[in-house]
Each structure stands twice: as C-alpha cells, then as structure tokens.
C-alpha cells in the first residue's frame, strides 16, 4: 500500500539538524551573494548616471528625456537611496 512519501523509519534528530544546517547555510550563501550583486549593480548604475550627467552638462531633464526615464528615479539613484 503506497500512500506517497512516508518515512519507513524515524529520522534521528542529529540527521535532521545536519540537513537543516546545510540548507540554512545554502540560503545564507545565496542571499549574501545576491546582496553583493545588488550592491555592485547599484554602484555601477550610479557611476553610469553620473557620467551621463556630465555629458548632458549636469542637466537632468534632457538626460531623462533621452533615456526615457523619470527624473525622480534618476535623482533617487544618484542619491544612493534606491533600495
């Protein structure tokens, strides 16, 4: 009688703790790498916007028009408050 996934024998607590700690370590590694990538992306984006702003003589409106972007979004990204 097969009713899906049924444990044939009890799993010891230490085996469960080992698996749980490995899974948790994987998640922590994944999220820390993801955070580092977000920080890198934000840094590169800010640097690119600053370089473009120089090309547009420091005037945000024409740059925003050319990029088809919102001026407030560009301002927020320049200030570093973009999450």
C-alpha positions as CSV (number, residue, x, y, z in Angstrom):
1,X,0.0,0.0,0.0
2,X,1.8,3.1,-1.3
3,X,0.4,6.4,0.1
4,X,3.0,8.8,-1.3
5,X,6.1,9.7,0.6
6,X,6.0,8.0,4.0
7,X,9.0,7.6,6.3
8,X,9.8,4.0,6.7
9,X,12.0,4.6,9.8
10,X,12.3,7.6,12.0
11,X,14.9,10.1,11.2
12,X,17.2,10.9,14.0
13,X,17.3,14.5,15.3
14,X,21.0,14.8,14.5
15,X,20.4,13.8,10.9
16,X,17.6,16.4,10.7
17,X,19.8,19.0,12.3
18,X,22.6,18.3,9.8
19,X,20.3,18.6,6.8
20,X,18.7,21.8,8.3
21,X,22.1,23.4,8.9
22,X,23.2,22.6,5.4
23,X,20.0,24.1,3.9
24,X,20.3,27.2,6.1
25,X,24.0,27.6,5.1
26,X,23.0,27.4,1.4
27,X,20.3,30.0,1.9
28,X,22.7,32.4,3.7
29,X,25.3,32.0,1.0
30,X,22.7,32.6,-1.7
31,X,21.3,35.7,-0.1
32,X,24.7,37.2,0.7
33,X,25.8,36.7,-2.9
34,X,22.6,38.2,-4.1
35,X,23.0,41.2,-1.8
36,X,26.6,41.7,-3.1
37,X,25.3,41.7,-6.6
38,X,22.6,44.2,-5.8
39,X,25.3,46.5,-4.3
40,X,27.5,46.1,-7.3
41,X,24.6,46.9,-9.6
42,X,23.6,50.0,-7.7
43,X,27.2,51.2,-7.7
44,X,27.7,50.7,-11.4
45,X,24.3,52.3,-12.1
46,X,25.2,55.4,-10.1
47,X,28.5,55.7,-11.8
48,X,26.9,55.4,-15.2
49,X,24.3,58.0,-14.4
50,X,27.0,60.4,-13.1
51,X,29.0,60.0,-16.3
52,X,25.9,60.6,-18.4
53,X,25.0,63.7,-16.4
54,X,28.4,65.2,-17.2
55,X,27.6,64.6,-20.9
56,X,24.3,66.5,-20.5
57,X,26.1,69.4,-18.7
58,X,24.6,68.5,-15.4
59,X,21.0,69.0,-16.6
60,X,18.8,66.1,-15.5
61,X,15.7,66.9,-17.7
62,X,17.3,66.4,-21.1
63,X,19.1,63.3,-19.9
64,X,15.9,61.8,-18.5
65,X,14.1,62.5,-21.8
66,X,16.9,60.8,-23.8
67,X,16.9,57.8,-21.5
68,X,13.1,57.8,-21.3
69,X,13.4,57.7,-17.6
70,X,11.7,59.6,-14.8
71,X,13.8,62.5,-13.3
72,X,12.8,61.5,-9.7
73,X,14.1,58.0,-10.3
74,X,17.4,59.3,-11.6
75,X,17.7,61.7,-8.7
76,X,17.0,58.8,-6.2
77,X,19.6,56.6,-7.9
78,X,22.1,59.4,-7.8
79,X,21.5,60.0,-4.1
80,X,22.1,56.3,-3.3
81,X,18.7,55.9,-1.6
82,X,17.5,53.4,-4.2
83,X,17.0,50.1,-2.5
